Amino acid sequence: MIFAVNAMAYLVFLIGALIVGLHLWTRKLAQDALRAVPQAGRLHPVTGGAIHYVEMGPKDGQPLVLIHGLSAQLQHFTYGITEHLSDTYRIIALDRPGSGYSRRDDDGMAALNIQARMIWQMLDDLGVQHPVIAGHSLGGAVALAMALQRPDDTGALALISPLTHGADGPADVFKGLLVASPTVRRLIGQTIATPMAKLMTDKILTEAFSPEIYPPDFLDRAGAALGLRPEGYISASADIVASGRSIHTQMTRYANELRAPGGVLYGAGDTVLSADREGRVMENYGLSYEELPNRGHMIPISAPADCADFIRRMAALVR
């Protein structure tokens, strides 16, 4: 009996030590990430949080809003796309609410319509009118939510590899984020999520970029290191759960309420989202559709000039 009690106490001690060790490792990796990718712009307070953004280009240029995807940040656009556009457009590249250096008060605010409302509030405060809204992946779903929320204020849509229907559910690379409980989500985020992501970085990025190869500077120059923080996992998990719920309601509105001009650009070899079921289908709702051969999901990084050209042509559609 005494041996059994001692063995149980020892097991509890080992589990506790493991949890503490994982938490300390997580904190170190988080600090490393903040040093690798420091805050690039300003924080703008909005109801329910604050949005981190950078602004570039002529103040009187046509406004262009850039919204990144899941587990990402504004550097996905500043990596290469903005250098092709900043001579003409007033560019506002932002961290979606809860992502990067942006904040949101609770996980429920990951819903697409709430993220849209928060971004519109910031744009109103900045005096931005009739912007071209470009969104990549989940950012495309948020861009669509913005266009549905305020159709008369949306200049045009430039959707790059967008989530539009959630036809197949999340790709395998993101299924570890499907945690419905905010409590469990935080427990995972503060212990095993960051060390596991660090150990599996090569596998995750290989899958996300397939059939292309991810660049060696993706973690720092593209800001991906910020995902190696508890906040990164928690936010991405809330995003994927909330978007899975709200995208199905949103898609029922396209036929009657989507009025903004624009188009969709996909990599023909995308293995994260289906080019046909998420991209080409938007031709049914008045958007054009284009493909880049031999390209994958991460075309803002791998094909920035092509993406910039696409955005420029969609911006020319503003009425």
N, C-alpha and C positions, 0 to 999 in steps of 0.2 A: 504494500500500500504506500509506504513512504517512498519507495523507488518510483512508483507511478506518479506520485505528486511531484517529486523532484524532476522527473522526465518532462512532465507537462510544463512546469515552471521554466525549465531550460528551453523548451520549444517556444514558449511565449516570449522569452528573452531574445531568442534568435530572430523571431519574426519582427519583434520591435526594433532590434538593431538593424535588420534589413530595411525596414521602412524608413528609419532615421537616415541610414546611409543613402538610400535612393533619393530622399528629400534633399540632403546636402549636395548630392551630385547634381540634382535638378537645379538647385540654386546657383551652383557654379556655372553650369551650362547656360543658364539664363543671363548671368552677368557677362559671360563671354559673348553672347548674342548681342547684348546691348552695346558692347564695345565695338563689335564688328559692324553693326548697323545703327549708328546714332540717329537721333531725331533729325529729320531733314528740313522740316518746315514749321508751320505754326499750328497751334491747337485752337479751334474755334468752338466755343460752347454752344450746344443746342439742347433742346428739351430731351432729357434722358441720357445725356452724355456729352461728348466732345469729339470733333472730327479733326484729325491731323491732315494737313494738305500742303502742297507746294504749288506756287503759281509762277508761270513763266510766259514769255511772249508779250506782244504789245497789249497795253491795257485796253485799247480801243479795237482790238482784233475780234474776230468772230469767236464767241466763247465755246470752248471744248472741254467737257468734263470726262475724266478717265476713271473708270471704276474697275478694280481688280477682282480676281476670283477667290475661290476657297483657299484658306490657309496661305494667303499671299499678302501683298502690300503694294503701295504705290510705285515702288522701284521696278515692278514688272513692266511699267510703262516708261519710266525714266531710263531704264536699261538701254533702250535703243529707239523707241518710237518717237519720243518727244523731240529729239534732235532734228528730226525730219519735218516737224510741224511748228516749232517754236518761233520761227521767223514770221509766221502769218497769223497764228491763232492765239487767243488768250487762253492758255491751258491751265486747267485746275485738275491736278492729279491728287487723288485722296486715298487715305486708308479707310476702307469701309468701317462703319460703326462697329467697334469691338475688335477690329483687326489692327495689326501694326501698332502705331502709337495712338490710335483712336480709342475712345472708351464708350461703353454703354452700361447703363445701370443694372440691367439684369438680362438673363438669357432669353426671356420672352421677347426682347426687343430685336432678336435676330430675324423675326418675321420679315418677309420681303417688303410688305407695305410700310412697316415701321422704319426700316432702313431707308426706304425711298423718302418718307416724310422727313427724316432727319437730314438727309442730303439736300432736299429742297429748301429746308429752313436755312441751312448754311448758304446756299446759293442766293436766296432772297436777301440775306444779310450782306452779302458781298455785291449786291446789285447786278447779278448775272441774269440776263433775260434771254429766253429762247435758245438755250444751249444745244449744241450737238452733244449727245450723250453716247459715249463709247464704253461698252462693258465687255469684259472677258470672262467666259465661263459663268460662275455664279454671279459675277458682276453684270453679265448680260441679263440675267433674271431680274436683278435690281433695276437695271436700266429700263426694262420692260415695265416693271412696277411703277417707276417714275412716269413713264409715258402714259400709262393707264390712269394714274392718279391725277395728273395735270396735263391732259392732252393739248390744251391750247398754249401751254407754256413750253412744250417740248419742240425744239427746232427740227431735229432729225435723230435717228438711231443708227449707230454703227456697232453691230453686235459681232464679236469675235469669239468663235467657238462657244456660243452661249448655251446655257441651260434654259430651255424653254418649256419642256413638258415633263421632265423627269421620267421618261418612258421606261428606262431599264433599272431605275434605282441607282445608287452610288456605285462607281467603279470599285473593283477590288482594292485598289490602293487607298480608298477612303473608308472602307467598311469598318475599320477600327475606331472611327469617329462616331459611329452610331450608338451613342449612349444617351438614353432618354432622361435619366435622372440627373438633375443638376448637382446633387450631392455626390453621387458616384463619379460624375464627370470631373468634379474638383478633386476628389480623392485620387483618381487616376492621373490627373494633370499634375498634382503635386508630388507624385511618387514615380510611377513607371513610364509615363508617356514620353517625357523628354529623353531619358536614357535610351528607351527603345527606338525613338525616332533618330537619335544620334547614331545608334548602331546600324540602323536600316536605311540611312540616308541614300546610299548608292542605289539600293533596290527601289526605294520610293521614287527617286528622281528618274531612274531608268524607265520605270513604268509610266510616269507622268509625261515624259518627253517622247516615248516610243511613237514611230519608228526612228526618230531622230536621237542624237546624243546630246545630253545636257552639257552646257559649258562649264569649265572648271571654276569660273568666278561666280557661279549662280548663288552660292550661299551669302556672299558679301555684297557684290555689286547689284544683284537682283533682290537683295534683302531677305532671302529665304531663311537666313539664320534666325530671324525673329520668330519663326515658327518653332524654334527649339526653346520655348519658354512655356511654363504652365499656362500663361494667358493665351498663348497661341493655340494649344490643344483645346482648352476650354471654349474659346471663341469658335474655332473651327467645328467642334462637336455640336455646339448650339446652332451654328449656321446650317449644318447638314441636316439636323433633325428638323429645324424650323422650315427650311426651304422645301424639304420633302413633304411637309404638311401643306404649305401655302402655295406651292407651284401648281398643284392640281386645281385649286380654286382660281388662281390667276389665269390659267390656260383657257378656262371657259369664257373669259372676257375678251379674248383676242378678236373673235369674229365681229363683235358688235362695237367694241370700244377702242380698238387699236387704230389710231388715225395718223400717227406720225409717219412721215416718209423715212425710208432708210433701207438697210439691207443686212445680210448675214454673210460672214466669211468663215469658212472652216478649212482645216487641214484634211485632205482626203483620207489620210491614214490615221486619223484621231482614234485612239483606243480608250480614251477616258469617257467621251460622250459620243453618241451616234450622230454622224454628220447628216444622215437622212432623217432620223426620227426627232432630232433636236434642231437641225438647221434647215434643210431643204423644205421641211413642212411649213416653214414660215412664209413661203411663197403663197400659201393659201390665205394669208392675212395681209397681203399687199407689200411685203418686203421682198427685195431681190435676194438672190442666192448665188454665191461664188465659192469655188474650191481652189486650194493650192495643192497641186500634186506632190506626193512624197513628203508631206508635212504632217505633223502630229498635233497634239492639243496645245502645246506651248508656243504657238506662232508669234505672240508678242515678243518673245525672247529670240526665237530661231529665225523669224522672218520679219523683222521690224520695218524694213522699207516697204514690203508688200502690205503690211497692216496700215502703215501711215498713208500709203496711196489709197487704200480702201477708205479710210476715214476721210481723207480729203474729198473723194468722190461723193461720199454720203453727205458731207457738209455742204456740198454744192446743191443738194436737194432742198435745203431749207427754203420755205416759201417766203 
